[in-house]
Amino acid sequence: MDAIPDTMRAIDPEAPGGPEVLIVVDRPVPRPALGEVLIRVAAAGVNRPDVMQRQGRYPPPPGAPTILGLEIAGTIVAVGEDVGMEQIGQRVCALVAGGGYAEYAVAPAGQCLPVPESLTMIEAAAIPETLFTVWTNLFERAYATEGDVVLVHGGTSGIGTMAITLCGLFGIDVIVTAGSPEKCAAALRLGAAHAIDYRAEDFVARVREITGGKGVAAVLDMVGGDYLPRNLQCLGDDGRHVSIAVQRGLEATIPIFEIMRRRLTITGSTLRARDTGFKALVADELSRTVWPHAEQGRLKPVLDRTFPLDQAADAHRRMEAGDHVGKIVLTVGAMGD
Ligand SMILES: NC(=O)c1ccc[n+]([C@@H]2O[C@H](COP(=O)([O-])OP(=O)(O)OC[C@H]3O[C@@H](n4cnc5c(N)ncnc54)[C@H](OP(=O)(O)O)[C@@H]3O)[C@@H](O)[C@H]2O)c1
């Protein structure tokens, strides 16, 4: 294995701004602390929160690197004091609180999952952020389970495509919304049971029609604002509403008596700020529940496009243009080892 250099190429903008601030700079290679591993990054996933961080609207939590990037795949090249040396050389993907757009990144050992033969490094890098988010929100907070029908907004987003994939693996019917007929067709091809073009149709009426008036068991919402009361109308009795983003607004007016009458639950969460202990617990659960599907080739992320690290600005431009279906990934280093 090659020696670990002192410096590396990374995307670490000095000030917020447009995609043009994403230039490659030299940064010190981080050193793994207690409980951490150092990963030579092969590929890094791009997520909407990276765009918000770049714009200055989503600062990294205290202690997290300012280098962008919340998920990586690569090879462990060094370990912190209490991590077994046998980990060195392992191919892993990891959820990180920052630092992914770089040649090297540290990750808590507990937040790594092994990359099985069935996944390329690019595919593996596209999984952790959406997998952890969809699992903890749709499956844990909203208790989605076999036989349920659920509604997921943004059906062709990174999050939405992971939701379709996971629902397929666990026997859940998923209705999605998307902003064009092309995106709806893509969502149906990926396995959504129904796709509603929210620009052309009223999703509340369509959901009630599709479910025969019964409503869905859960809504995974990344839209917020005035979607909230409309989402509640889509829920059946005892339905669960989970907020993971507020793209249309931070505030909503909700019908309290309706929540009481139909025993609805309103909840939500943000992943990045959760502590390492929580994320390690989720990784442990995923390794038992979902990762066997990945090992058998049944869990594949939906890939939109890849860009080399030095074209990270173009990767963000593609995400902001909103034409992507699935995940955008940066290729960083060698894919083989
Ligand atoms: N809470 C958490 O822990 C957490 C973690 C990760 C991500 N997130 C959030 O999840 C969302 C998706 O992330 P991603 O990385 O998958 O991003 P992405 O691929 O860029 O997807 C964003 C999606 O939002 C949809 N959208 C935007 N404005 C909309 C509107 N007004 N009405 C309906 N849909 C709208 C778009 O769908 P159309 O093009 O079809 O309109 C698009 O598919 C982001 O908002 C992100 O911040 C939250």
Ligand as a Chemical Component Dictionary entry (heavy atoms), coordinates in Angstrom:
data_LIG
# 
_chem_comp.id                   LIG 
_chem_comp.type                 NON-POLYMER 
_chem_comp.pdbx_formal_charge   0 
_chem_comp.three_letter_code    LIG 
# 
loop_
_chem_comp_atom.comp_id 
_chem_comp_atom.atom_id 
_chem_comp_atom.alt_atom_id 
_chem_comp_atom.type_symbol 
_chem_comp_atom.charge 
_chem_comp_atom.model_Cartn_x 
_chem_comp_atom.model_Cartn_y 
_chem_comp_atom.model_Cartn_z 
_chem_comp_atom.pdbx_ordinal 
LIG N1  N1  N 0  -33.286 15.452 7.291  1  
LIG C1  C1  C 0  -32.228 14.822 6.859  2  
LIG O1  O1  O 0  -31.548 14.150 7.627  3  
LIG C2  C2  C 0  -31.860 14.883 5.405  4  
LIG C3  C3  C 0  -30.772 14.121 4.940  5  
LIG C4  C4  C 0  -30.477 14.168 3.568  6  
LIG C5  C5  C 0  -31.233 14.967 2.708  7  
LIG N2  N2  N 1  -32.253 15.710 3.228  8  
LIG C6  C6  C 0  -33.084 16.561 2.345  9  
LIG O2  O2  O 0  -33.762 15.730 1.448  10 
LIG C7  C7  C 0  -33.984 16.436 0.226  11 
LIG C8  C8  C 0  -33.523 15.585 -0.943 12 
LIG O3  O3  O 0  -32.122 15.490 -0.928 13 
LIG P1  P1  P 0  -31.345 14.889 -2.178 14 
LIG O4  O4  O 0  -29.905 14.929 -1.861 15 
LIG O5  O5  O -1 -32.003 13.631 -2.576 16 
LIG O6  O6  O 0  -31.651 16.067 -3.237 17 
LIG P2  P2  P 0  -32.077 16.110 -4.758 18 
LIG O7  O7  O 0  -31.718 14.840 -5.457 19 
LIG O8  O8  O 0  -31.551 17.373 -5.298 20 
LIG O9  O9  O 0  -33.656 16.218 -4.678 21 
LIG C9  C9  C 0  -34.394 17.344 -4.374 22 
LIG C10 C10 C 0  -35.827 17.037 -4.758 23 
LIG O10 O10 O 0  -36.709 17.989 -4.236 24 
LIG C11 C11 C 0  -37.826 18.062 -5.089 25 
LIG N3  N3  N 0  -38.431 19.368 -4.927 26 
LIG C12 C12 C 0  -37.802 20.544 -4.857 27 
LIG N4  N4  N 0  -38.685 21.537 -4.697 28 
LIG C13 C13 C 0  -39.891 20.955 -4.671 29 
LIG C14 C14 C 0  -41.220 21.444 -4.535 30 
LIG N5  N5  N 0  -41.462 22.740 -4.386 31 
LIG N6  N6  N 0  -42.237 20.573 -4.555 32 
LIG C15 C15 C 0  -42.000 19.260 -4.674 33 
LIG N7  N7  N 0  -40.764 18.726 -4.811 34 
LIG C16 C16 C 0  -39.736 19.577 -4.813 35 
LIG C17 C17 C 0  -37.264 17.871 -6.469 36 
LIG O11 O11 O 0  -38.227 17.176 -7.227 37 
LIG P3  P3  P 0  -38.805 17.715 -8.634 38 
LIG O12 O12 O 0  -37.632 18.066 -9.484 39 
LIG O13 O13 O 0  -39.557 16.560 -9.119 40 
LIG O14 O14 O 0  -39.621 18.912 -8.318 41 
LIG C18 C18 C 0  -36.053 16.968 -6.250 42 
LIG O15 O15 O 0  -36.332 15.633 -6.628 43 
LIG C19 C19 C 0  -33.228 17.742 0.322  44 
LIG O16 O16 O 0  -34.145 18.781 0.628  45 
LIG C20 C20 C 0  -32.275 17.501 1.484  46 
LIG O17 O17 O 0  -31.930 18.688 2.151  47 
LIG C21 C21 C 0  -32.586 15.677 4.546  48 
# 
loop_
_chem_comp_bond.comp_id 
_chem_comp_bond.atom_id_1 
_chem_comp_bond.atom_id_2 
_chem_comp_bond.value_order 
_chem_comp_bond.pdbx_ordinal 
LIG N1  C1  SING 1  
LIG C1  O1  DOUB 2  
LIG C1  C2  SING 3  
LIG C2  C3  SING 4  
LIG C2  C21 DOUB 5  
LIG C3  C4  DOUB 6  
LIG C4  C5  SING 7  
LIG C5  N2  DOUB 8  
LIG N2  C6  SING 9  
LIG N2  C21 SING 10 
LIG C6  O2  SING 11 
LIG C6  C20 SING 12 
LIG O2  C7  SING 13 
LIG C7  C8  SING 14 
LIG C7  C19 SING 15 
LIG C8  O3  SING 16 
LIG O3  P1  SING 17 
LIG P1  O4  DOUB 18 
LIG P1  O5  SING 19 
LIG P1  O6  SING 20 
LIG O6  P2  SING 21 
LIG P2  O7  DOUB 22 
LIG P2  O8  SING 23 
LIG P2  O9  SING 24 
LIG O9  C9  SING 25 
LIG C9  C10 SING 26 
LIG C10 O10 SING 27 
LIG C10 C18 SING 28 
LIG O10 C11 SING 29 
LIG C11 N3  SING 30 
LIG C11 C17 SING 31 
LIG N3  C12 SING 32 
LIG N3  C16 SING 33 
LIG C12 N4  DOUB 34 
LIG N4  C13 SING 35 
LIG C13 C14 SING 36 
LIG C13 C16 DOUB 37 
LIG C14 N5  SING 38 
LIG C14 N6  DOUB 39 
LIG N6  C15 SING 40 
LIG C15 N7  DOUB 41 
LIG N7  C16 SING 42 
LIG C17 O11 SING 43 
LIG C17 C18 SING 44 
LIG O11 P3  SING 45 
LIG P3  O12 DOUB 46 
LIG P3  O13 SING 47 
LIG P3  O14 SING 48 
LIG C18 O15 SING 49 
LIG C19 O16 SING 50 
LIG C19 C20 SING 51 
LIG C20 O17 SING 52 
# 
